[in-house]
Amino acid sequence: MPIKFVMRFAAILFSVLILAAVVIQFFFNPHYTVIFWIFAVPFILGIPIISSVILAKNEELDIHSVN
């Protein structure tokens, strides 16, 4: 897997993770922090996966055209 795709995924993942941590830590009651982390995990993992695949080029994913 090309390094450009991996680096893009990691950058998006860490930025979403930091954003989620700041929001959960400062905007919600500390009593519910664990619950919000559990609910945030699909978004924390889903957003980087979907955005990295959407932004990827054919060369990065090794997709060969049939033509």
All heavy atoms as TSV, in Angstrom:
chain	resi	resn	atom	element	x	y	z
A	1	MET	N	N	0.849	-1.167	0.000
A	1	MET	CA	C	0.000	0.000	0.000
A	1	MET	C	C	0.898	1.235	0.000
A	1	MET	O	O	1.817	1.334	0.798
A	1	MET	CB	C	-0.904	-0.029	1.232
A	1	MET	CG	C	-1.922	1.077	1.235
A	1	MET	SD	S	-3.156	0.884	2.512
A	1	MET	CE	C	-4.117	-0.428	1.834
A	2	PRO	N	N	0.631	2.164	-0.874
A	2	PRO	CA	C	1.490	3.349	-0.979
A	2	PRO	C	C	1.507	4.180	0.304
A	2	PRO	O	O	0.527	4.296	1.025
A	2	PRO	CB	C	0.878	4.130	-2.132
A	2	PRO	CG	C	0.131	3.117	-2.926
A	2	PRO	CD	C	-0.345	2.108	-1.952
A	3	ILE	N	N	2.642	4.774	0.534
A	3	ILE	CA	C	2.868	5.542	1.752
A	3	ILE	C	C	2.001	6.799	1.785
A	3	ILE	O	O	1.602	7.254	2.865
A	3	ILE	CB	C	4.364	5.866	1.925
A	3	ILE	CG1	C	4.656	6.391	3.329
A	3	ILE	CG2	C	4.813	6.858	0.895
A	3	ILE	CD1	C	4.577	5.361	4.382
A	4	LYS	N	N	1.682	7.361	0.629
A	4	LYS	CA	C	0.858	8.571	0.581
A	4	LYS	C	C	-0.539	8.300	1.144
A	4	LYS	O	O	-1.080	9.111	1.890
A	4	LYS	CB	C	0.773	9.076	-0.856
A	4	LYS	CG	C	0.110	10.407	-1.002
A	4	LYS	CD	C	0.165	10.872	-2.449
A	4	LYS	CE	C	-0.548	12.194	-2.597
A	4	LYS	NZ	N	-0.558	12.635	-3.999
A	5	PHE	N	N	-1.110	7.163	0.786
A	5	PHE	CA	C	-2.438	6.793	1.288
A	5	PHE	C	C	-2.394	6.573	2.803
A	5	PHE	O	O	-3.279	7.029	3.530
A	5	PHE	CB	C	-2.929	5.525	0.583
A	5	PHE	CG	C	-4.287	5.068	1.032
A	5	PHE	CD1	C	-5.426	5.676	0.543
A	5	PHE	CD2	C	-4.417	4.040	1.948
A	5	PHE	CE1	C	-6.679	5.258	0.954
A	5	PHE	CE2	C	-5.668	3.625	2.366
A	5	PHE	CZ	C	-6.796	4.233	1.860
A	6	VAL	N	N	-1.368	5.892	3.274
A	6	VAL	CA	C	-1.243	5.604	4.707
A	6	VAL	C	C	-1.039	6.886	5.501
A	6	VAL	O	O	-1.637	7.066	6.574
A	6	VAL	CB	C	-0.085	4.607	4.946
A	6	VAL	CG1	C	0.164	4.421	6.423
A	6	VAL	CG2	C	-0.384	3.278	4.274
A	7	MET	N	N	-0.224	7.778	4.986
A	7	MET	CA	C	0.018	9.044	5.683
A	7	MET	C	C	-1.249	9.905	5.733
A	7	MET	O	O	-1.530	10.551	6.736
A	7	MET	CB	C	1.159	9.812	5.011
A	7	MET	CG	C	2.497	9.122	5.147
A	7	MET	SD	S	2.983	8.820	6.855
A	7	MET	CE	C	3.219	10.482	7.413
A	8	ARG	N	N	-2.010	9.929	4.644
A	8	ARG	CA	C	-3.261	10.675	4.631
A	8	ARG	C	C	-4.235	10.084	5.651
A	8	ARG	O	O	-4.872	10.812	6.404
A	8	ARG	CB	C	-3.882	10.656	3.244
A	8	ARG	CG	C	-5.179	11.449	3.181
A	8	ARG	CD	C	-5.897	11.349	1.852
A	8	ARG	NE	N	-5.043	11.665	0.737
A	8	ARG	CZ	C	-4.774	10.816	-0.252
A	8	ARG	NH1	N	-5.279	9.608	-0.251
A	8	ARG	NH2	N	-3.993	11.173	-1.248
A	9	PHE	N	N	-4.346	8.764	5.682
A	9	PHE	CA	C	-5.234	8.110	6.636
A	9	PHE	C	C	-4.823	8.417	8.068
A	9	PHE	O	O	-5.657	8.748	8.910
A	9	PHE	CB	C	-5.243	6.596	6.402
A	9	PHE	CG	C	-6.032	5.852	7.431
A	9	PHE	CD1	C	-7.411	5.852	7.397
A	9	PHE	CD2	C	-5.394	5.167	8.449
A	9	PHE	CE1	C	-8.152	5.173	8.346
A	9	PHE	CE2	C	-6.116	4.487	9.407
A	9	PHE	CZ	C	-7.499	4.493	9.355
A	10	ALA	N	N	-3.529	8.330	8.354
A	10	ALA	CA	C	-3.047	8.585	9.712
A	10	ALA	C	C	-3.281	10.032	10.121
A	10	ALA	O	O	-3.671	10.312	11.264
A	10	ALA	CB	C	-1.568	8.236	9.813
A	11	ALA	N	N	-3.064	10.962	9.209
A	11	ALA	CA	C	-3.277	12.378	9.526
A	11	ALA	C	C	-4.738	12.664	9.817
A	11	ALA	O	O	-5.066	13.372	10.783
A	11	ALA	CB	C	-2.785	13.244	8.372
A	12	ILE	N	N	-5.620	12.116	9.013
A	12	ILE	CA	C	-7.055	12.322	9.246
A	12	ILE	C	C	-7.478	11.634	10.536
A	12	ILE	O	O	-8.255	12.192	11.318
A	12	ILE	CB	C	-7.874	11.821	8.042
A	12	ILE	CG1	C	-7.550	12.653	6.810
A	12	ILE	CG2	C	-9.366	11.898	8.328
A	12	ILE	CD1	C	-8.132	12.104	5.527
A	13	LEU	N	N	-6.970	10.428	10.780
A	13	LEU	CA	C	-7.315	9.701	11.994
A	13	LEU	C	C	-6.905	10.471	13.248
A	13	LEU	O	O	-7.703	10.633	14.180
A	13	LEU	CB	C	-6.674	8.313	11.997
A	13	LEU	CG	C	-6.893	7.467	13.248
A	13	LEU	CD1	C	-8.352	7.090	13.378
A	13	LEU	CD2	C	-6.024	6.234	13.201
A	14	PHE	N	N	-5.677	10.947	13.277
A	14	PHE	CA	C	-5.203	11.673	14.460
A	14	PHE	C	C	-5.920	13.006	14.641
A	14	PHE	O	O	-6.206	13.401	15.767
A	14	PHE	CB	C	-3.696	11.871	14.407
A	14	PHE	CG	C	-2.931	10.600	14.642
A	14	PHE	CD1	C	-1.948	10.204	13.752
A	14	PHE	CD2	C	-3.196	9.797	15.730
A	14	PHE	CE1	C	-1.251	9.028	13.956
A	14	PHE	CE2	C	-2.500	8.621	15.949
A	14	PHE	CZ	C	-1.523	8.233	15.055
A	15	SER	N	N	-6.247	13.673	13.551
A	15	SER	CA	C	-6.971	14.940	13.693
A	15	SER	C	C	-8.391	14.719	14.199
A	15	SER	O	O	-8.878	15.465	15.049
A	15	SER	CB	C	-6.967	15.710	12.374
A	15	SER	OG	O	-7.631	14.983	11.374
A	16	VAL	N	N	-9.057	13.681	13.717
A	16	VAL	CA	C	-10.403	13.375	14.207
A	16	VAL	C	C	-10.339	12.913	15.658
A	16	VAL	O	O	-11.201	13.281	16.475
A	16	VAL	CB	C	-11.077	12.309	13.309
A	16	VAL	CG1	C	-12.357	11.781	13.927
A	16	VAL	CG2	C	-11.359	12.885	11.943
A	17	LEU	N	N	-9.329	12.145	16.007
A	17	LEU	CA	C	-9.177	11.674	17.382
A	17	LEU	C	C	-8.929	12.832	18.345
A	17	LEU	O	O	-9.527	12.893	19.421
A	17	LEU	CB	C	-8.031	10.660	17.460
A	17	LEU	CG	C	-7.803	9.971	18.794
A	17	LEU	CD1	C	-9.028	9.176	19.198
A	17	LEU	CD2	C	-6.602	9.070	18.702
A	18	ILE	N	N	-8.076	13.759	17.960
A	18	ILE	CA	C	-7.812	14.925	18.808
A	18	ILE	C	C	-9.051	15.790	18.933
A	18	ILE	O	O	-9.386	16.256	20.031
A	18	ILE	CB	C	-6.615	15.719	18.253
A	18	ILE	CG1	C	-5.333	14.910	18.439
A	18	ILE	CG2	C	-6.500	17.082	18.909
A	18	ILE	CD1	C	-4.143	15.482	17.720
A	19	LEU	N	N	-9.751	16.007	17.833
A	19	LEU	CA	C	-10.974	16.798	17.878
A	19	LEU	C	C	-12.022	16.150	18.778
A	19	LEU	O	O	-12.662	16.822	19.595
A	19	LEU	CB	C	-11.521	16.995	16.469
A	19	LEU	CG	C	-12.804	17.791	16.356
A	19	LEU	CD1	C	-12.545	19.235	16.743
A	19	LEU	CD2	C	-13.359	17.694	14.955
A	20	ALA	N	N	-12.198	14.836	18.665
A	20	ALA	CA	C	-13.157	14.130	19.507
A	20	ALA	C	C	-12.753	14.189	20.973
A	20	ALA	O	O	-13.611	14.373	21.855
A	20	ALA	CB	C	-13.285	12.676	19.062
A	21	ALA	N	N	-11.477	14.070	21.262
A	21	ALA	CA	C	-11.012	14.129	22.646
A	21	ALA	C	C	-11.267	15.492	23.260
A	21	ALA	O	O	-11.733	15.591	24.407
A	21	ALA	CB	C	-9.529	13.799	22.718
A	22	VAL	N	N	-10.997	16.547	22.512
A	22	VAL	CA	C	-11.226	17.892	23.024
A	22	VAL	C	C	-12.711	18.137	23.258
A	22	VAL	O	O	-13.117	18.671	24.299
A	22	VAL	CB	C	-10.626	18.943	22.060
A	22	VAL	CG1	C	-11.086	20.346	22.401
A	22	VAL	CG2	C	-9.115	18.858	22.073
A	23	VAL	N	N	-13.527	17.745	22.311
A	23	VAL	CA	C	-14.973	17.956	22.444
A	23	VAL	C	C	-15.532	17.168	23.617
A	23	VAL	O	O	-16.290	17.707	24.430
A	23	VAL	CB	C	-15.695	17.580	21.127
A	23	VAL	CG1	C	-17.191	17.515	21.312
A	23	VAL	CG2	C	-15.341	18.579	20.039
A	24	ILE	N	N	-15.180	15.908	23.723
A	24	ILE	CA	C	-15.709	15.078	24.807
A	24	ILE	C	C	-15.205	15.567	26.162
A	24	ILE	O	O	-15.952	15.599	27.142
A	24	ILE	CB	C	-15.354	13.593	24.574
A	24	ILE	CG1	C	-16.151	13.058	23.395
A	24	ILE	CG2	C	-15.628	12.764	25.819
A	24	ILE	CD1	C	-15.760	11.665	22.960
A	25	GLN	N	N	-13.959	15.960	26.221
A	25	GLN	CA	C	-13.372	16.367	27.499
A	25	GLN	C	C	-13.945	17.682	28.016
A	25	GLN	O	O	-14.208	17.820	29.204
A	25	GLN	CB	C	-11.855	16.481	27.358
A	25	GLN	CG	C	-11.149	16.719	28.657
A	25	GLN	CD	C	-11.214	15.521	29.583
A	25	GLN	OE1	O	-11.301	14.389	29.132
A	25	GLN	NE2	N	-11.188	15.763	30.868
A	26	PHE	N	N	-14.142	18.644	27.133
A	26	PHE	CA	C	-14.496	19.981	27.589
A	26	PHE	C	C	-15.969	20.338	27.474
A	26	PHE	O	O	-16.429	21.266	28.130
A	26	PHE	CB	C	-13.665	21.026	26.854
A	26	PHE	CG	C	-12.212	20.962	27.202
A	26	PHE	CD1	C	-11.274	20.659	26.237
A	26	PHE	CD2	C	-11.780	21.173	28.497
A	26	PHE	CE1	C	-9.926	20.598	26.552
A	26	PHE	CE2	C	-10.439	21.105	28.833
A	26	PHE	CZ	C	-9.518	20.816	27.851
A	27	PHE	N	N	-16.722	19.636	26.642
A	27	PHE	CA	C	-18.112	20.033	26.422
A	27	PHE	C	C	-19.138	19.138	27.098
A	27	PHE	O	O	-20.323	19.469	27.103
A	27	PHE	CB	C	-18.427	20.110	24.929
A	27	PHE	CG	C	-17.702	21.224	24.235
A	27	PHE	CD1	C	-16.946	20.961	23.102
A	27	PHE	CD2	C	-17.763	22.514	24.709
A	27	PHE	CE1	C	-16.273	21.979	22.456
A	27	PHE	CE2	C	-17.098	23.543	24.071
A	27	PHE	CZ	C	-16.363	23.273	22.943
A	28	PHE	N	N	-18.728	18.012	27.655
A	28	PHE	CA	C	-19.684	17.102	28.260
A	28	PHE	C	C	-19.354	16.856	29.726
A	28	PHE	O	O	-18.225	17.053	30.172
A	28	PHE	CB	C	-19.709	15.768	27.506
A	28	PHE	CG	C	-20.233	15.903	26.101
A	28	PHE	CD1	C	-19.378	15.781	25.017
A	28	PHE	CD2	C	-21.564	16.159	25.867
A	28	PHE	CE1	C	-19.841	15.905	23.728
A	28	PHE	CE2	C	-22.048	16.284	24.577
A	28	PHE	CZ	C	-21.184	16.157	23.501
A	29	ASN	N	N	-20.331	16.410	30.455
A	29	ASN	CA	C	-20.206	16.101	31.869
A	29	ASN	C	C	-19.194	14.949	32.039
A	29	ASN	O	O	-19.282	13.939	31.348
A	29	ASN	CB	C	-21.584	15.698	32.408
A	29	ASN	CG	C	-21.595	15.515	33.892
A	29	ASN	OD1	O	-20.564	15.599	34.557
A	29	ASN	ND2	N	-22.768	15.260	34.424
A	30	PRO	N	N	-18.244	15.081	32.961
A	30	PRO	CA	C	-17.246	14.015	33.163
A	30	PRO	C	C	-17.864	12.666	33.558
A	30	PRO	O	O	-17.251	11.621	33.344
A	30	PRO	CB	C	-16.374	14.547	34.293
A	30	PRO	CG	C	-16.541	16.014	34.250
A	30	PRO	CD	C	-17.936	16.261	33.750
A	31	HIS	N	N	-19.056	12.697	34.100
A	31	HIS	CA	C	-19.718	11.451	34.487
A	31	HIS	C	C	-20.048	10.590	33.259
A	31	HIS	O	O	-20.085	9.366	33.348
A	31	HIS	CB	C	-20.989	11.772	35.267
A	31	HIS	CG	C	-21.732	10.573	35.740
A	31	HIS	ND1	N	-21.225	9.741	36.723
A	31	HIS	CD2	C	-22.910	10.043	35.361
A	31	HIS	CE1	C	-22.097	8.752	36.928
A	31	HIS	NE2	N	-23.124	8.930	36.111
A	32	TYR	N	N	-20.261	11.220	32.098
A	32	TYR	CA	C	-20.659	10.508	30.883
A	32	TYR	C	C	-19.531	10.363	29.863
A	32	TYR	O	O	-19.776	10.007	28.709
A	32	TYR	CB	C	-21.836	11.225	30.221
A	32	TYR	CG	C	-23.045	11.307	31.114
A	32	TYR	CD1	C	-23.468	12.534	31.621
A	32	TYR	CD2	C	-23.759	10.173	31.460
A	32	TYR	CE1	C	-24.565	12.619	32.445
A	32	TYR	CE2	C	-24.859	10.246	32.274
A	32	TYR	CZ	C	-25.259	11.472	32.769
A	32	TYR	OH	O	-26.343	11.554	33.577
A	33	THR	N	N	-18.309	10.611	30.259
A	33	THR	CA	C	-17.189	10.600	29.326
A	33	THR	C	C	-16.994	9.245	28.655
A	33	THR	O	O	-16.812	9.158	27.439
A	33	THR	CB	C	-15.892	11.001	30.054
A	33	THR	OG1	O	-16.080	12.284	30.631
A	33	THR	CG2	C	-14.720	11.041	29.106
A	34	VAL	N	N	-17.063	8.177	29.413
A	34	VAL	CA	C	-16.852	6.834	28.851
A	34	VAL	C	C	-17.944	6.490	27.853
A	34	VAL	O	O	-17.678	5.926	26.782
A	34	VAL	CB	C	-16.790	5.781	29.978
A	34	VAL	CG1	C	-16.731	4.379	29.407
A	34	VAL	CG2	C	-15.601	6.040	30.871
A	35	ILE	N	N	-19.157	6.868	28.151
A	35	ILE	CA	C	-20.281	6.588	27.243
A	35	ILE	C	C	-20.092	7.334	25.928
A	35	ILE	O	O	-20.305	6.775	24.848
A	35	ILE	CB	C	-21.613	6.966	27.921
A	35	ILE	CG1	C	-21.845	6.059	29.125
A	35	ILE	CG2	C	-22.770	6.868	26.942
A	35	ILE	CD1	C	-22.972	6.476	30.019
A	36	PHE	N	N	-19.680	8.589	26.005
A	36	PHE	CA	C	-19.456	9.348	24.778
A	36	PHE	C	C	-18.287	8.801	23.971
A	36	PHE	O	O	-18.311	8.819	22.740
A	36	PHE	CB	C	-19.254	10.829	25.083
A	36	PHE	CG	C	-20.535	11.548	25.369
A	36	PHE	CD1	C	-20.763	12.113	26.602
A	36	PHE	CD2	C	-21.520	11.651	24.397
A	36	PHE	CE1	C	-21.948	12.775	26.876
A	36	PHE	CE2	C	-22.704	12.312	24.647
A	36	PHE	CZ	C	-22.921	12.878	25.886
A	37	TRP	N	N	-17.239	8.300	24.626
A	37	TRP	CA	C	-16.137	7.673	23.896
A	37	TRP	C	C	-16.611	6.420	23.169
A	37	TRP	O	O	-16.219	6.167	22.032
A	37	TRP	CB	C	-14.986	7.314	24.829
A	37	TRP	CG	C	-14.033	8.429	25.016
A	37	TRP	CD1	C	-13.856	9.176	26.131
A	37	TRP	CD2	C	-13.121	8.945	24.044
A	37	TRP	NE1	N	-12.902	10.124	25.921
A	37	TRP	CE2	C	-12.426	10.013	24.644
A	37	TRP	CE3	C	-12.828	8.628	22.728
A	37	TRP	CZ2	C	-11.456	10.745	23.976
A	37	TRP	CZ3	C	-11.857	9.355	22.063
A	37	TRP	CH2	C	-11.190	10.392	22.687
A	38	ILE	N	N	-17.463	5.642	23.819
A	38	ILE	CA	C	-17.991	4.423	23.176
A	38	ILE	C	C	-18.816	4.784	21.953
A	38	ILE	O	O	-18.714	4.153	20.897
A	38	ILE	CB	C	-18.801	3.599	24.194
A	38	ILE	CG1	C	-17.860	3.030	25.247
A	38	ILE	CG2	C	-19.576	2.486	23.492
A	38	ILE	CD1	C	-18.564	2.405	26.431
A	39	PHE	N	N	-19.656	5.815	22.063
A	39	PHE	CA	C	-20.471	6.231	20.929
A	39	PHE	C	C	-19.643	6.909	19.833
A	39	PHE	O	O	-20.040	6.910	18.663
A	39	PHE	CB	C	-21.586	7.173	21.376
A	39	PHE	CG	C	-22.692	6.484	22.125
A	39	PHE	CD1	C	-23.249	7.064	23.244
A	39	PHE	CD2	C	-23.177	5.252	21.718
A	39	PHE	CE1	C	-24.259	6.441	23.938
A	39	PHE	CE2	C	-24.192	4.614	22.401
A	39	PHE	CZ	C	-24.739	5.203	23.516
A	40	ALA	N	N	-18.514	7.486	20.171
A	40	ALA	CA	C	-17.698	8.214	19.200
A	40	ALA	C	C	-16.781	7.301	18.387
A	40	ALA	O	O	-16.299	7.710	17.325
A	40	ALA	CB	C	-16.864	9.266	19.914
A	41	VAL	N	N	-16.517	6.097	18.843
A	41	VAL	CA	C	-15.570	5.205	18.156
A	41	VAL	C	C	-15.955	4.938	16.698
A	41	VAL	O	O	-15.086	5.010	15.814
A	41	VAL	CB	C	-15.374	3.896	18.945
A	41	VAL	CG1	C	-14.655	2.840	18.115
A	41	VAL	CG2	C	-14.612	4.167	20.220
A	42	PRO	N	N	-17.211	4.651	16.364
A	42	PRO	CA	C	-17.524	4.447	14.939
A	42	PRO	C	C	-17.242	5.676	14.080
A	42	PRO	O	O	-16.781	5.550	12.947
A	42	PRO	CB	C	-19.019	4.117	14.937
A	42	PRO	CG	C	-19.303	3.609	16.293
A	42	PRO	CD	C	-18.372	4.340	17.206
A	43	PHE	N	N	-17.471	6.862	14.617
A	43	PHE	CA	C	-17.190	8.075	13.870
A	43	PHE	C	C	-15.686	8.327	13.772
A	43	PHE	O	O	-15.191	8.762	12.737
A	43	PHE	CB	C	-17.881	9.278	14.519
A	43	PHE	CG	C	-19.371	9.176	14.485
A	43	PHE	CD1	C	-20.069	8.867	15.636
A	43	PHE	CD2	C	-20.073	9.368	13.315
A	43	PHE	CE1	C	-21.440	8.766	15.620
A	43	PHE	CE2	C	-21.451	9.267	13.282
A	43	PHE	CZ	C	-22.139	8.961	14.438
A	44	ILE	N	N	-14.976	8.053	14.863
A	44	ILE	CA	C	-13.525	8.260	14.870
A	44	ILE	C	C	-12.849	7.347	13.851
A	44	ILE	O	O	-11.878	7.733	13.203
A	44	ILE	CB	C	-12.959	8.026	16.284
A	44	ILE	CG1	C	-13.444	9.127	17.230
A	44	ILE	CG2	C	-11.451	7.953	16.275
A	44	ILE	CD1	C	-13.116	8.867	18.688
A	45	LEU	N	N	-13.334	6.147	13.676
A	45	LEU	CA	C	-12.742	5.227	12.707
A	45	LEU	C	C	-13.357	5.361	11.317
A	45	LEU	O	O	-12.670	5.180	10.311
A	45	LEU	CB	C	-12.887	3.785	13.193
A	45	LEU	CG	C	-12.137	3.442	14.472
A	45	LEU	CD1	C	-12.450	2.019	14.888
A	45	LEU	CD2	C	-10.655	3.649	14.297
A	46	GLY	N	N	-14.633	5.678	11.242
A	46	GLY	CA	C	-15.327	5.735	9.955
A	46	GLY	C	C	-14.961	6.933	9.111
A	46	GLY	O	O	-14.791	6.817	7.884
A	47	ILE	N	N	-14.830	8.091	9.731
A	47	ILE	CA	C	-14.514	9.304	8.977
A	47	ILE	C	C	-13.161	9.199	8.270
A	47	ILE	O	O	-13.065	9.494	7.077
A	47	ILE	CB	C	-14.600	10.542	9.894
A	47	ILE	CG1	C	-16.052	10.788	10.284
A	47	ILE	CG2	C	-14.003	11.764	9.221
A	47	ILE	CD1	C	-16.240	11.840	11.356
A	48	PRO	N	N	-12.099	8.752	8.936
A	48	PRO	CA	C	-10.816	8.624	8.207
A	48	PRO	C	C	-10.847	7.568	7.102
A	48	PRO	O	O	-10.240	7.771	6.044
A	48	PRO	CB	C	-9.815	8.232	9.287
A	48	PRO	CG	C	-10.414	8.685	10.545
A	48	PRO	CD	C	-11.883	8.562	10.370
A	49	ILE	N	N	-11.539	6.471	7.326
A	49	ILE	CA	C	-11.594	5.421	6.310
A	49	ILE	C	C	-12.302	5.929	5.062
A	49	ILE	O	O	-11.796	5.816	3.943
A	49	ILE	CB	C	-12.289	4.158	6.864
A	49	ILE	CG1	C	-11.420	3.502	7.926
A	49	ILE	CG2	C	-12.610	3.180	5.740
A	49	ILE	CD1	C	-12.118	2.396	8.693
A	50	ILE	N	N	-13.484	6.513	5.248
A	50	ILE	CA	C	-14.267	6.982	4.105
A	50	ILE	C	C	-13.566	8.126	3.385
A	50	ILE	O	O	-13.475	8.138	2.155
A	50	ILE	CB	C	-15.681	7.388	4.569
A	50	ILE	CG1	C	-16.455	6.142	4.998
A	50	ILE	CG2	C	-16.431	8.118	3.461
A	50	ILE	CD1	C	-17.770	6.435	5.670
A	51	SER	N	N	-13.044	9.081	4.139
A	51	SER	CA	C	-12.400	10.221	3.488
A	51	SER	C	C	-11.104	9.826	2.793
A	51	SER	O	O	-10.783	10.359	1.721
A	51	SER	CB	C	-12.153	11.340	4.491
A	51	SER	OG	O	-11.325	10.900	5.524
A	52	SER	N	N	-10.342	8.904	3.337
A	52	SER	CA	C	-9.109	8.464	2.679
A	52	SER	C	C	-9.399	7.724	1.382
A	52	SER	O	O	-8.691	7.892	0.399
A	52	SER	CB	C	-8.301	7.562	3.603
A	52	SER	OG	O	-7.832	8.284	4.698
A	53	VAL	N	N	-10.429	6.926	1.373
A	53	VAL	CA	C	-10.782	6.198	0.153
A	53	VAL	C	C	-11.337	7.153	-0.898
A	53	VAL	O	O	-11.030	7.028	-2.086
A	53	VAL	CB	C	-11.787	5.061	0.469
A	53	VAL	CG1	C	-12.347	4.456	-0.798
A	53	VAL	CG2	C	-11.115	4.001	1.314
A	54	ILE	N	N	-12.138	8.124	-0.476
A	54	ILE	CA	C	-12.687	9.087	-1.431
A	54	ILE	C	C	-11.573	9.938	-2.046
A	54	ILE	O	O	-11.599	10.237	-3.242
A	54	ILE	CB	C	-13.753	9.972	-0.751
A	54	ILE	CG1	C	-15.012	9.143	-0.480
A	54	ILE	CG2	C	-14.104	11.188	-1.600
A	54	ILE	CD1	C	-16.056	9.860	0.333
A	55	LEU	N	N	-10.593	10.340	-1.250
A	55	LEU	CA	C	-9.507	11.193	-1.734
A	55	LEU	C	C	-8.406	10.428	-2.469
A	55	LEU	O	O	-7.524	11.043	-3.065
A	55	LEU	CB	C	-8.893	11.964	-0.568
A	55	LEU	CG	C	-9.815	12.977	0.111
A	55	LEU	CD1	C	-9.140	13.548	1.342
A	55	LEU	CD2	C	-10.230	14.061	-0.855
A	56	ALA	N	N	-8.450	9.107	-2.442
A	56	ALA	CA	C	-7.384	8.299	-3.048
A	56	ALA	C	C	-7.492	8.299	-4.567
A	56	ALA	O	O	-8.563	8.392	-5.151
A	56	ALA	CB	C	-7.455	6.870	-2.542
A	57	LYS	N	N	-6.355	8.193	-5.191
A	57	LYS	CA	C	-6.271	8.077	-6.649
A	57	LYS	C	C	-6.167	6.602	-7.011
A	57	LYS	O	O	-5.868	5.742	-6.183
A	57	LYS	CB	C	-5.042	8.815	-7.163
A	57	LYS	CG	C	-4.932	10.237	-6.701
A	57	LYS	CD	C	-5.928	11.097	-7.421
A	57	LYS	CE	C	-5.700	12.563	-7.088
A	57	LYS	NZ	N	-6.680	13.137	-6.240
A	58	ASN	N	N	-6.391	6.279	-8.255
A	58	ASN	CA	C	-6.316	4.890	-8.704
A	58	ASN	C	C	-4.926	4.301	-8.485
A	58	ASN	O	O	-4.789	3.124	-8.167
A	58	ASN	CB	C	-6.692	4.784	-10.178
A	58	ASN	CG	C	-8.164	4.974	-10.396
A	58	ASN	OD1	O	-8.948	4.876	-9.459
A	58	ASN	ND2	N	-8.545	5.248	-11.628
A	59	GLU	N	N	-3.892	5.094	-8.653
A	59	GLU	CA	C	-2.526	4.592	-8.494
A	59	GLU	C	C	-2.234	4.229	-7.042
A	59	GLU	O	O	-1.455	3.321	-6.773
A	59	GLU	CB	C	-1.514	5.636	-8.963
A	59	GLU	CG	C	-1.589	5.956	-10.435
A	59	GLU	CD	C	-2.673	6.977	-10.760
A	59	GLU	OE1	O	-3.004	7.804	-9.894
A	59	GLU	OE2	O	-3.206	6.911	-11.878
A	60	GLU	N	N	-2.844	4.944	-6.108
A	60	GLU	CA	C	-2.594	4.674	-4.694
A	60	GLU	C	C	-3.228	3.366	-4.245
A	60	GLU	O	O	-2.714	2.670	-3.393
A	60	GLU	CB	C	-3.138	5.813	-3.836
A	60	GLU	CG	C	-2.408	7.105	-4.038
A	60	GLU	CD	C	-3.045	8.249	-3.286
A	60	GLU	OE1	O	-4.004	8.010	-2.530
A	60	GLU	OE2	O	-2.578	9.387	-3.440
A	61	LEU	N	N	-4.370	3.028	-4.816
A	61	LEU	CA	C	-5.073	1.806	-4.423
A	61	LEU	C	C	-4.755	0.624	-5.339
A	61	LEU	O	O	-5.286	-0.451	-5.155
A	61	LEU	CB	C	-6.591	2.059	-4.425
A	61	LEU	CG	C	-7.071	3.099	-3.423
A	61	LEU	CD1	C	-8.566	3.321	-3.599
A	61	LEU	CD2	C	-6.768	2.668	-2.004
A	62	ASP	N	N	-3.907	0.833	-6.318
A	62	ASP	CA	C	-3.539	-0.200	-7.293
A	62	ASP	C	C	-4.758	-0.749	-8.021
A	62	ASP	O	O	-4.899	-1.954	-8.228
A	62	ASP	CB	C	-2.765	-1.343	-6.639
A	62	ASP	CG	C	-1.385	-0.916	-6.212
A	62	ASP	OD1	O	-0.850	0.011	-6.846
A	62	ASP	OD2	O	-0.850	-1.507	-5.273
A	63	ILE	N	N	-5.654	0.149	-8.398
A	63	ILE	CA	C	-6.827	-0.245	-9.181
A	63	ILE	C	C	-6.460	-0.120	-10.661
A	63	ILE	O	O	-6.105	0.949	-11.127
A	63	ILE	CB	C	-8.043	0.640	-8.843
A	63	ILE	CG1	C	-8.419	0.475	-7.383
A	63	ILE	CG2	C	-9.214	0.302	-9.751
A	63	ILE	CD1	C	-9.511	1.422	-6.925
A	64	HIS	N	N	-6.549	-1.207	-11.361
A	64	HIS	CA	C	-6.217	-1.205	-12.782
A	64	HIS	C	C	-7.503	-1.150	-13.584
A	64	HIS	O	O	-8.452	-1.879	-13.313
A	64	HIS	CB	C	-5.414	-2.455	-13.155
A	64	HIS	CG	C	-4.156	-2.595	-12.357
A	64	HIS	ND1	N	-3.079	-1.773	-12.550
A	64	HIS	CD2	C	-3.831	-3.419	-11.335
A	64	HIS	CE1	C	-2.122	-2.110	-11.707
A	64	HIS	NE2	N	-2.563	-3.110	-10.957
A	65	SER	N	N	-7.526	-0.313	-14.568
A	65	SER	CA	C	-8.730	-0.184	-15.376
A	65	SER	C	C	-8.841	-1.382	-16.328
A	65	SER	O	O	-7.843	-1.963	-16.746
A	65	SER	CB	C	-8.717	1.115	-16.167
A	65	SER	OG	O	-7.625	1.118	-17.048
A	66	VAL	N	N	-10.063	-1.725	-16.676
A	66	VAL	CA	C	-10.321	-2.870	-17.536
A	66	VAL	C	C	-10.058	-2.518	-18.988
A	66	VAL	O	O	-9.756	-3.380	-19.795
A	66	VAL	CB	C	-11.787	-3.359	-17.351
A	66	VAL	CG1	C	-12.108	-4.528	-18.249
A	66	VAL	CG2	C	-12.022	-3.704	-15.904
A	67	ASN	N	N	-10.131	-1.250	-19.319
A	67	ASN	CA	C	-9.968	-0.840	-20.717
A	67	ASN	C	C	-8.647	-1.269	-21.176
A	67	ASN	O	O	-7.807	-0.996	-21.708
A	67	ASN	CB	C	-10.175	0.656	-20.862
A	67	ASN	CG	C	-11.571	1.031	-20.409
A	67	ASN	OD1	O	-12.419	0.178	-20.289
A	67	ASN	ND2	N	-11.777	2.301	-20.183
